[in-house]
Amino acid sequence: MGITKKFLNMFKSGKEGENEEARLRAQKERSDHFLKALTGGDLDTRWNAVRSVGDLGEPFIEPLIGGLKDDYWIIRRGSADTLGKIGRPAIDPLINALDEPRDDVRQEIIHALQLIGEPAVEPLLHAAKNTFPLVRRGAVQALGIMGEERAIGTLIECLKDGDAGVRYECAVAFGRIGDAQAVGPLIGALNDTREHVRTAAMATLVSLGEPAIEPLIRALVDPNEDVCRRSMLALITLGESAIEPLIGALNDTTPGIRRGAVEILGQIGSTRAISPVIALLDDPERIVRIEVVKALAALGVPAIAPLMQVFRQGDGRTRTAAMEALWMIGQPATTPLIMVLKDDQSDVRKRAALLLGEIGDQKAADHLTGLLTDENVTVRREAFEALENIKRQNAA
């Protein structure tokens, strides 16, 4: 019995060895077939091969990397999807392949890394410091697309990278991740030497919304004029959400911030800003008062009634500023000014006549003619000058 059992075991072992050899031989034949299809077949053959080799794993990583450069998008995308299924073993080859100038190829590499997900994060963080700019650029882009919050510190460093493409991808990545820690570095990037980087930084600041508003307001007095200008543009683009913080900034102790806030509110055009802006008509700083007048003029018709109140009741400086704003608004202010030509105060009548003459609206002529017999000589004089002014303007 012992001899028979030993013989049977040997026979069984021999059969298993033959089966293993047959399995390995079949696997190699299959691998050779797919490898040939991947590298030399027609479109349909390559596509079928790309979809079929995922379960064969590592031996096909390099051919699939080659498939990312195929002329046909469907092969590039299929190769990326399959590399994503292979997973961890494909990470390093994919990252090395980021040193590829073709953007369409790099997009598929990033797609594959995105499919791999978590295992790719640490290698990508390391690749963000690679010696090759294209690899750094692709790594940053991939981390942004993945929305990887752990990349914030790395991205802040990369925002100072020597390669403008890396800096641009950093600015875009911050927008995708959406972390408020990026606000300060992004404001600094508004001073970047390259236009497309500055534009991306501004767009991302706008996309971050509320967390960016106060820092952008503080940046209105940055020593660099380009930072000031782009901060202003970002706040204008933010629009409605920036109005209340900007109104609050009208009380800031820094004249430059008051001035910038006034200008932005005028550009946004919210009627909520009219009263707080009018309050700055007597600002101690002339640069602020100038912007107040321009902002009120930009706000247009809704600002006329409160400006008329200042025109009638304000002190010398605020009245003069209100007059300038009304003159800049132009013809829409004609009717309210005609209404005060009969005011009890001769000074009000005189100033209304002067303004109507400067505006030059013909419909004021008959009303001004009535002032030619006014009891006050200065009023009569201003009415006469206004009528002459209207004639000249309408004759032109």
For each residue, the residues with C-beta under 8 A, 3 or more apart:
1: 4 5
2: 5 6
3: 6 7
4: 1 7 8
5: 1 2 8 9
6: 2 3 9 10
7: 3 4 10 11
8: 4 5 11 12
9: 5 6 12 13
10: 6 7 13 14
11: 7 8 14 15
12: 8 9 15 16
13: 9 10 16 17
14: 10 11 17 18
15: 11 12 18 19
16: 12 13 19 20
17: 13 14 20 21
18: 14 15 21 22
19: 15 16 22 23
20: 16 17 23 24
21: 17 18 24 25
22: 18 19 25 26
23: 19 20 26 27
24: 20 21 27 28
25: 21 22 28 29
26: 22 23 29 30
27: 23 24 30 31
28: 24 25 31 32
29: 25 26 32 33
30: 26 27 33 34 56
31: 27 28 34 35 56 59 60
32: 28 29 35 36
33: 29 30 36 37
34: 30 31 37 38 49 52 53 56 60
35: 31 32 38 39 59 60 63
36: 32 33 39 40 41
37: 33 34 40 41 45 46 48 49
38: 34 35 41 46 49 50 53 60 63 64 66 67
39: 35 36 63 66
40: 36 37
41: 36 37 38 44 45 46 49
42: 45 46
43: 46 47 72 74 75
44: 41 47 48
45: 37 41 42 48 49
46: 37 38 41 42 43 49 50 67 70 75
47: 43 44 50 51 74 75 78
48: 37 44 45 51 52
49: 34 37 38 41 45 46 52 53
50: 38 46 47 53 64 67 75 78 79 82
51: 47 48 54 78 82
52: 34 48 49 55
53: 34 38 49 50 56 60 63 64 82
54: 51 57 82 85 86
55: 52
56: 30 31 34 53 59 60
57: 54 60 61 86 89
58: 61 86 89
59: 31 35 56
60: 31 34 35 38 53 56 57 63 64 82 86
61: 57 58 64 65 83 86 89 90 93
62: 65 66 93
63: 35 38 39 53 60 66 67
64: 38 50 53 60 61 67 68 79 82 83 86 90
65: 61 62 68 79 83 93 94 97
66: 38 39 62 63 69 70 79
67: 38 46 50 63 64 70 75 76 78 79
68: 64 65 76 79 80 83 97 105 108 109 112
69: 66 76 100 102 105
70: 46 66 67 75 76 79
71: 75
72: 43 75 76
73: 76 77 104
74: 43 47 77 78
75: 43 46 47 50 67 70 71 72 78 79
76: 67 68 69 70 72 73 79 80 104 105 108
77: 73 74 80 81 108 111
78: 47 50 51 67 74 75 81 82
79: 50 64 65 66 67 68 70 75 76 82 83 108 112
80: 68 76 77 83 84 108 109 111 112 115
81: 77 78 84 85 111 112 115
82: 50 51 53 54 60 64 78 79 85 86
83: 61 64 65 68 79 80 86 90 94 112 115 116
84: 80 81 87 90 111 112 113 114 115 116
85: 54 81 82 115
86: 54 57 58 60 61 64 82 83 89 90
87: 84 90 91 116 119
88: 91 116 119
89: 57 58 61 86
90: 61 64 83 84 86 87 93 94 112 116
91: 87 88 94 95 113 116 119 120 123
92: 95 96 123
93: 61 62 65 90 96 97
94: 65 83 90 91 97 98 109 112 113 116 120
95: 91 92 98 113 123 124 127 130 135 138 139
96: 92 93 99 135
97: 65 68 93 94 100 105 109
98: 94 95 106 109 110 127 132 134 135 137 138 139
99: 96 132 134 135
100: 69 97 105 106 109 134
101: 134
102: 69 105 106
103: 106 107
104: 73 76 107 108
105: 68 69 76 97 100 102 108 109
106: 98 100 102 103 109 110 134 138 141
107: 103 104 110 111
108: 68 76 77 79 80 104 105 111 112
109: 68 80 94 97 98 100 105 106 112 113 138
110: 98 106 107 113 114 138 141 142 145
111: 77 80 81 84 107 108 114 115
112: 68 79 80 81 83 84 90 94 108 109 115 116
113: 84 91 94 95 109 110 116 120 124 142 146
114: 84 110 111 117 120 142 145 146
115: 80 81 83 84 85 111 112
116: 83 84 87 88 90 91 94 112 113 119 120
117: 114 120 121 146
118: 121
119: 87 88 91 116 123
120: 91 94 113 114 116 117 123 124 142 146
121: 117 118 124 125 143 146 148 150 151
122: 125 126
123: 91 92 95 119 120 126 127
124: 95 113 120 121 127 128 139 142 143 146 148 151
125: 121 122 128 139 143 150 151 154
126: 122 123 129 130
127: 95 98 123 124 130 135 136 138 139
128: 124 125 136 139 140 143 151 154 155 158
129: 126 136 154
130: 95 126 127 135 136 139
131: 135
132: 98 99 135 136
133: 136 137 161 162 163 165 166
134: 98 99 100 101 106 137 138 165
135: 95 96 98 99 127 130 131 132 138 139
136: 127 128 129 130 132 133 139 140 158 161 163 166
137: 98 133 134 140 141 163 165 166 169
138: 95 98 106 109 110 127 134 135 141 142
139: 95 98 124 125 127 128 130 135 136 142 143
140: 128 136 137 143 144 151 155 158 166 169 170 173
141: 106 110 137 138 144 145 169 172 173
142: 110 113 114 120 124 138 139 145 146
143: 121 124 125 128 139 140 146 148 151 154 155 173
144: 140 141 147 148 151 155 169 170 172 173 174 175 176 177
145: 110 114 141 142 173 176
146: 113 114 117 120 121 124 142 143
147: 144 176 177 178
148: 121 124 143 144 151 177
149: 152 177 179
150: 121 125
151: 121 124 125 128 140 143 144 148 154 155 173 177
152: 149 155 156 177 179 181 182
153: 156 157
154: 125 128 129 143 151 157 158
155: 128 140 143 144 151 152 158 159 170 173 174 177 182
156: 152 153 159 181 182 185
157: 153 154 160 161
158: 128 136 140 154 155 161 166 167 169 170
159: 155 156 167 170 171 185 186 188 189
160: 157 167
161: 133 136 157 158 166 167 170
162: 133 166
163: 133 136 137 166 167
164: 167 168 192 193 194 196 197
165: 133 134 137 168 169
166: 133 136 137 140 158 161 162 163 169 170
167: 158 159 160 161 163 164 170 171 189 192 194 197
168: 164 165 171 172 194 196 197 200
169: 137 140 141 144 158 165 166 172 173
170: 140 144 155 158 159 161 166 167 173 174
171: 159 167 168 174 175 186 189 197 200 201 203 204
172: 141 144 168 169 175 176 200 204
173: 140 141 143 144 145 151 155 169 170 176 177
174: 144 155 170 171 177 178 179 182 185 186 204 208
175: 144 171 172 178 203 204 207 208
176: 144 145 147 172 173
177: 144 147 148 149 151 152 155 173 174 182
178: 147 174 175 207 208
179: 149 152 174 182
180: 183 208 211 212
181: 152 156 184
182: 152 155 156 174 177 179 185 186 204 208
183: 180 186 187 205 208 211 212 215
184: 181 187 188 215
185: 156 159 174 182 188 189
186: 159 171 174 182 183 189 190 201 204 205 208 212
187: 183 184 190 201 205 215 216 219 222 227 231
188: 159 184 185 191 227
189: 159 167 171 185 186 192 197 198 201
190: 186 187 198 201 202 205 219 224 226 227 230 231
191: 188 198 222 224 226 227
192: 164 167 189 197 198 201
193: 164 197
194: 164 167 168 197 198
195: 198 199
196: 164 168 199 200
197: 164 167 168 171 189 192 193 194 200 201
198: 189 190 191 192 194 195 201 202 226 230
199: 195 196 202 203
200: 168 171 172 196 197 203 204
201: 171 186 187 189 190 192 197 198 204 205 230
202: 190 198 199 205 206 230 233 234
203: 171 175 199 200 206 207
204: 171 172 174 175 182 186 200 201 207 208
205: 183 186 187 190 201 202 208 212 216 234
206: 202 203 209 212 234 237 238
207: 175 178 203 204
208: 174 175 178 180 182 183 186 204 205 211 212
209: 206 212 213 238 241
210: 213 241
211: 180 183 208 215
212: 180 183 186 205 206 208 209 215 216 234 238
213: 209 210 216 217 235 238 241 242 245
214: 217 218 245
215: 183 184 187 211 212 218 219
216: 187 205 212 213 219 220 231 234 235 238 242
217: 213 214 220 231 235 245 246 249 257 260 261
218: 214 215 221 257
219: 187 190 215 216 222 227 228 231
220: 216 217 228 231 232 256 257 260 261
221: 218 228 254 256 257 260
222: 187 191 219 227 228 231
223: 227
224: 190 191 227 228
225: 228 229
226: 190 191 198 229 230
227: 187 188 190 191 219 222 223 224 230 231
228: 219 220 221 222 224 225 231 232 260
229: 225 226 232 233
230: 190 198 201 202 226 227 233 234
231: 187 190 216 217 219 220 222 227 228 234 235 260
232: 220 228 229 235 236 260 263 264
233: 202 229 230 236 237
234: 202 205 206 212 216 230 231 237 238
235: 213 216 217 231 232 238 242 246 264
236: 232 233 239 264 267 268
237: 206 233 234
238: 206 209 212 213 216 234 235 241 242
239: 236 242 243 268
240: 243 268 270
241: 209 210 213 238
242: 213 216 235 238 239 245 246 264 268
243: 239 240 246 247 265 268 270 272 273
244: 247 248
245: 213 214 217 242 248 249
246: 217 235 242 243 249 250 261 264 265 268 273
247: 243 244 250 261 265 272 273 276
248: 244 245 251
249: 217 245 246 252 257 258 260 261
250: 246 247 258 261 262 265 276 277 279 280
251: 248 258
252: 249 257 258 261
253:
254: 221 257 258
255: 258 259 283 285 287 288
256: 220 221 259 260 287
257: 217 218 220 221 249 252 254 260 261
258: 249 250 251 252 254 255 261 262 280 283 285 288
259: 255 256 262 263 285 287 288 291
260: 217 220 221 228 231 232 249 256 257 263 264
261: 217 220 246 247 249 250 252 257 258 264 265
262: 250 258 259 265 266 277 280 288 291 292 295
263: 232 259 260 266 267 291 294 295
264: 232 235 236 242 246 260 261 267 268
265: 243 246 247 250 261 262 268 270 273 277 295
266: 262 263 269 273 277 291 294 295 296 297 298 299
267: 236 263 264 298
268: 236 239 240 242 243 246 264 265 273
269: 266 298 299
270: 240 243 265 273
271: 274 299 302
272: 243 247
273: 243 246 247 265 266 268 270 276 277 295 299
274: 271 277 278 296 299 302 303 306
275: 278 279 306
276: 247 250 273 279 280
277: 250 262 265 266 273 274 280 292 295 296 299
278: 274 275 281 292 296 303 306 307 310
279: 250 275 276
280: 250 258 262 276 277 283 288 289 292
281: 278 289 292 293 310 314 317 318 321 322
282: 289 314 315 317 318 321
283: 255 258 280 288 289 292
284: 288
285: 255 258 259 288 289
286: 289 290
287: 255 256 259 290 291
288: 255 258 259 262 280 283 284 285 291 292
289: 280 281 282 283 285 286 292 293 317 321
290: 286 287 293 294
291: 259 262 263 266 287 288 294 295
292: 262 277 278 280 281 283 288 289 295 296 321 325
293: 281 289 290 296 297 321 324 325 328
294: 263 266 290 291 297 298 328
295: 262 263 265 266 273 277 291 292 298 299
296: 266 274 277 278 292 293 299 303 307 325 329
297: 266 293 294 300 303 325 328 329
298: 266 267 269 294 295
299: 266 269 271 273 274 277 295 296 302 303
300: 297 303 304 329 332
301: 304 329 332
302: 271 274 299 305
303: 274 278 296 297 299 300 306 307 325 329
304: 300 301 307 308 326 329 332 333 336
305: 302 308 309 336
306: 274 275 278 303 309 310
307: 278 296 303 304 310 311 322 325 326 329 333
308: 304 305 311 312 322 326 336 337 340
309: 305 306 312 313 314
310: 278 281 306 307 313 314 318 319 321 322
311: 307 308 314 319 322 323 326 340 348 351 352
312: 308 309 340 343 345 348
313: 309 310
314: 281 282 309 310 311 317 318 319 322
315: 282 318 319
316: 319 320
317: 281 282 289 314 320 321
318: 281 282 310 314 315 321 322
319: 310 311 314 315 316 322 323 351
320: 316 317 323 324
321: 281 282 289 292 293 310 317 318 324 325
322: 281 307 308 310 311 314 318 319 325 326
323: 311 319 320 326 327 351 354 355
324: 293 320 321 327 328
325: 292 293 296 297 303 307 321 322 328 329
326: 304 307 308 311 322 323 329 333 337 355
327: 323 324 330 333 355 358 359
328: 293 294 297 324 325
329: 296 297 300 301 303 304 307 325 326 332 333
330: 327 333 359
331: 334 359 361
332: 300 301 304 329
333: 304 307 326 327 329 330 336 337 355 359
334: 331 337 338 356 359 361 363 364
335: 338 339
336: 304 305 308 333 339 340
337: 308 326 333 334 340 341 352 355 356 359 364
338: 334 335 341 352 356 363 364 367
339: 335 336 342
340: 308 311 312 336 337 343 348 349 352
341: 337 338 349 352 353 356 367 368 370 371
342: 339 349
343: 312 340 348 349 352
344: 348
345: 312 348 349
346: 349 350 374 375 376 378 379
347: 350 351
348: 311 312 340 343 344 345 351 352
349: 340 341 342 343 345 346 352 353 371 374 376 379
350: 346 347 353 354 376 378 379 382
351: 311 319 323 347 348 354 355 382
352: 311 337 338 340 341 343 348 349 355 356
353: 341 349 350 356 357 368 371 379 382 383 385 386
354: 323 350 351 357 358 382 385 386
355: 323 326 327 333 337 351 352 358 359
356: 334 337 338 341 352 353 359 361 364 367 368 386 390
357: 353 354 360 368 382 385 386 387 388 389 390
358: 327 354 355 386 389
359: 327 330 331 333 334 337 355 356 364
360: 357 389 390 393 394
361: 331 334 356 364 390
362: 365 390 394
363: 334 338 366
364: 334 337 338 356 359 361 367 368 386 390
365: 362 368 369 387 390
366: 363 369 370
367: 338 341 356 364 370 371
368: 341 353 356 357 364 365 371 372 383 386 387 390
369: 365 366 372 383 387
370: 341 366 367 373
371: 341 349 353 367 368 374 379 380 382 383
372: 368 369 380 383 384 387
373: 370 380
374: 346 349 371 379 380 383
375: 346 379
376: 346 349 350 379 380
377: 380 381
378: 346 350 381 382
379: 346 349 350 353 371 374 375 376 382 383
380: 371 372 373 374 376 377 383 384
381: 377 378 384 385
382: 350 351 353 354 357 371 378 379 385 386
383: 353 368 369 371 372 374 379 380 386 387
384: 372 380 381 387 388
385: 353 354 357 381 382 388 389
386: 353 354 356 357 358 364 368 382 383 389 390
387: 357 365 368 369 372 383 384 390 391
388: 357 384 385 391 392
389: 357 358 360 385 386 392 393
390: 356 357 360 361 362 364 365 368 386 387 393 394
391: 387 388 394 395
392: 388 389 395 396
393: 360 389 390 396
394: 360 362 390 391
395: 391 392
396: 392 393
